[in-house]
Amino acid sequence: MRRVVVVGGGPAGTAAAKAAAACGVEVVLVEAEPEPGDRRRADRRRLDGVEHLAESEVWAIEPVAGGHRVHVRTGPTDGPDRTGRAIEARALVLATGAHDRTLPFPGWDLPGIHTTQAVLAGTAGIASGERVIVAGPGPFLPPAATSLIEAGARVTAVLEAGDPVAAFLSRPAGVLADRAGAGELARHTAALAGHDVPIARRSAVMAASGRDRVTAVLAARLDEHWNPLPRSLRRFEIDALVVGFGRTPRLELAGAAGCAVEDGSVAVNAAQATSVSGVFAAGELTGIGGAAAAEGAVAGAAAAKLLGARVRAPIKWMRRARAGRRFAAALAEAYPIGPGWREWLSEETPVCPCEGVSYGELRRALAGPGEGGSRQLELVTGAGLGWCRGHRCGRNIAELAGQAEDLGHGGVAAPVRLGELAGER
Ligand SMILES: Cc1cc2nc3c(=O)[nH]c(=O)nc-3n(C[C@H](O)[C@H](O)[C@H](O)COP(=O)(O)OP(=O)(O)OC[C@H]3O[C@@H](n4cnc5c(N)ncnc54)[C@H](O)[C@@H]3O)c2cc1C
């Protein structure tokens, strides 16, 4: 079992695989997409000395004597020729990244509402000339808005729920820990000013409306806790709405491995080791906005060391990872999620759009009998059990239920058919 398995082939996972392979240990990189690497860059990383399982999803991991067994399925999720494999590893590096977070509000499930990441990935399909509002808190709003403008859309306004400038000014060292990241954000913000796009601070969309798709939104000014200020409602006629409320780490596998989670991210030490022996974590899984590739390089070297390889301390990468953590902490402080968003919900607002579970139903389930853990809520209401497997709603529901500490309770990390399970030995 002198083997490291790396799960996730984004910047963190590819860096981990390369670093471990460079130390002379056997490395398997499992990535759900056809190719590994940074999706923002056309050049893909070379992975010499790494067995790369492309289009492969890890759906479960289990502890075995001296390590973990990783269950992988390869091939398109609904394809007839998916194959299964179980790989045993002494060391695991989890680099499963994060997915978008969208907070619910009345009308949030209407067609014509997209996420900032869909815009940045070029998959939102907003047409030239369309009137768009970009709303939420976070550093992705300015780049999403500028890319819409470049594509010919008319960005009416950017509504930023927080007051990041004040937060950055109160913590300049954290922001300047990643000068490139801070510079990118400043460039996009300046570009918006150049296009006369107003950025309204402490403002948010309270509701979206439209018959078949979104045609208007109601926006309000917010206090520091995100409670709407009286008499501040304003209506915008629009063709599309883009929302982004940050990103939330993909915790299923880390949860299945039993890794400790703090503030919604996997807790790691300076060597990227989690609370579970032999399991390392890197990238957005451990916090949004850090130096993913540097963390991956540290995790890969630490995993190889655990296997007995002679490893020189990756001081340069550890320094970068530390600086990345300072930047990530500054971002988290500048773009917090205020508790007032719960006040935007009506009884009818769907909190789990896949399964059509409303806020009212969730509240009734919470008031009902039982100890009310998140697993019980899922079973009683169906919330979180739809096709997105809770990616869209899981964190919101945990917070509405006051069970945010339950995040990362683990489970199946990717869809798997019963027939496939029956075929596994
Ligand atoms: C569309 C888009 C645009 C972005 N634009 C910017 C930007 O302009 N500026 C900026 O600073 N940052 C941007 N980011 C964020 C940046 O890409 C991340 O910081 C970085 O990708 C984090 O790297 P990571 O390796 O932790 O996670 P990711 O890059 O998300 O990689 C995680 C990988 O794990 C794989 N995976 C997850 N679960 C499994 C599983 N069970 N089995 C197998 N594989 C699995 C996923 O397929 C994914 O490829 C953008 C992100 C996206 C999605």
The ligand as a MOL file (V3000), in Angstrom:
LIG
                    3D

  0  0  0     0  0            999 V3000
M  V30 BEGIN CTAB
M  V30 COUNTS 53 58 0 0 0
M  V30 BEGIN ATOM
M  V30 1 C -15.9020 28.8200 -13.3370 0
M  V30 2 C -14.9120 29.2830 -12.3150 0
M  V30 3 C -14.2450 30.4930 -12.4800 0
M  V30 4 C -13.3550 30.9440 -11.5360 0
M  V30 5 N -12.7570 32.1520 -11.7070 0
M  V30 6 C -11.9020 32.5910 -10.7840 0
M  V30 7 C -11.2660 33.8470 -10.9150 0
M  V30 8 O -11.5090 34.5650 -11.8830 0
M  V30 9 N -10.3680 34.2380 -9.9740 0
M  V30 10 C -10.0830 33.4140 -8.8910 0
M  V30 11 O -9.2630 33.7830 -8.0570 0
M  V30 12 N -10.6820 32.2300 -8.7190 0
M  V30 13 C -11.5850 31.8050 -9.6320 0
M  V30 14 N -12.2100 30.6130 -9.4550 0
M  V30 15 C -11.8830 29.8200 -8.2620 0
M  V30 16 C -10.6600 28.9750 -8.5010 0
M  V30 17 O -10.8390 28.2400 -9.6810 0
M  V30 18 C -10.4710 28.0780 -7.2860 0
M  V30 19 O -9.8840 28.8690 -6.3090 0
M  V30 20 C -9.6130 26.8680 -7.5430 0
M  V30 21 O -10.1070 26.1450 -8.6340 0
M  V30 22 C -9.6150 25.9680 -6.3150 0
M  V30 23 O -8.8970 24.7960 -6.6060 0
M  V30 24 P -9.2540 23.4050 -5.9380 0
M  V30 25 O -8.2740 22.4540 -6.5320 0
M  V30 26 O -9.3460 23.5200 -4.4870 0
M  V30 27 O -10.7290 23.0690 -6.4250 0
M  V30 28 P -11.3140 22.8320 -7.8830 0
M  V30 29 O -10.5650 23.5670 -8.8990 0
M  V30 30 O -12.7740 23.0700 -7.7640 0
M  V30 31 O -11.0660 21.2860 -8.1270 0
M  V30 32 C -11.7720 20.2820 -7.4430 0
M  V30 33 C -11.8950 19.1180 -8.3830 0
M  V30 34 O -12.3400 17.9870 -7.6570 0
M  V30 35 C -13.1600 17.2200 -8.5060 0
M  V30 36 N -13.9990 16.3870 -7.6360 0
M  V30 37 C -14.8500 16.7990 -6.6640 0
M  V30 38 N -15.4280 15.7530 -6.0620 0
M  V30 39 C -14.9160 14.6480 -6.6640 0
M  V30 40 C -15.1250 13.2500 -6.4790 0
M  V30 41 N -15.9700 12.7790 -5.5470 0
M  V30 42 N -14.4590 12.3770 -7.2880 0
M  V30 43 C -13.5940 12.8460 -8.2460 0
M  V30 44 N -13.3490 14.1600 -8.4570 0
M  V30 45 C -13.9990 15.0500 -7.6680 0
M  V30 46 C -13.9400 18.2570 -9.3090 0
M  V30 47 O -14.3620 17.7230 -10.5350 0
M  V30 48 C -12.9140 19.3660 -9.4880 0
M  V30 49 O -12.2580 19.3040 -10.7330 0
M  V30 50 C -13.1020 30.1570 -10.3910 0
M  V30 51 C -13.7700 28.9230 -10.2130 0
M  V30 52 C -14.6820 28.4980 -11.1480 0
M  V30 53 C -15.4370 27.2060 -10.9100 0
M  V30 END ATOM
M  V30 BEGIN BOND
M  V30 1 1 1 2
M  V30 2 1 2 3
M  V30 3 2 2 52
M  V30 4 2 3 4
M  V30 5 1 4 5
M  V30 6 1 4 50
M  V30 7 2 5 6
M  V30 8 1 6 7
M  V30 9 1 6 13
M  V30 10 2 7 8
M  V30 11 1 7 9
M  V30 12 1 9 10
M  V30 13 2 10 11
M  V30 14 1 10 12
M  V30 15 2 12 13
M  V30 16 1 13 14
M  V30 17 1 14 15
M  V30 18 1 14 50
M  V30 19 1 15 16
M  V30 20 1 16 17
M  V30 21 1 16 18
M  V30 22 1 18 19
M  V30 23 1 18 20
M  V30 24 1 20 21
M  V30 25 1 20 22
M  V30 26 1 22 23
M  V30 27 1 23 24
M  V30 28 2 24 25
M  V30 29 1 24 26
M  V30 30 1 24 27
M  V30 31 1 27 28
M  V30 32 2 28 29
M  V30 33 1 28 30
M  V30 34 1 28 31
M  V30 35 1 31 32
M  V30 36 1 32 33
M  V30 37 1 33 34
M  V30 38 1 33 48
M  V30 39 1 34 35
M  V30 40 1 35 36
M  V30 41 1 35 46
M  V30 42 1 36 37
M  V30 43 1 36 45
M  V30 44 2 37 38
M  V30 45 1 38 39
M  V30 46 1 39 40
M  V30 47 2 39 45
M  V30 48 1 40 41
M  V30 49 2 40 42
M  V30 50 1 42 43
M  V30 51 2 43 44
M  V30 52 1 44 45
M  V30 53 1 46 47
M  V30 54 1 46 48
M  V30 55 1 48 49
M  V30 56 2 50 51
M  V30 57 1 51 52
M  V30 58 1 52 53
M  V30 END BOND
M  V30 END CTAB
M  END
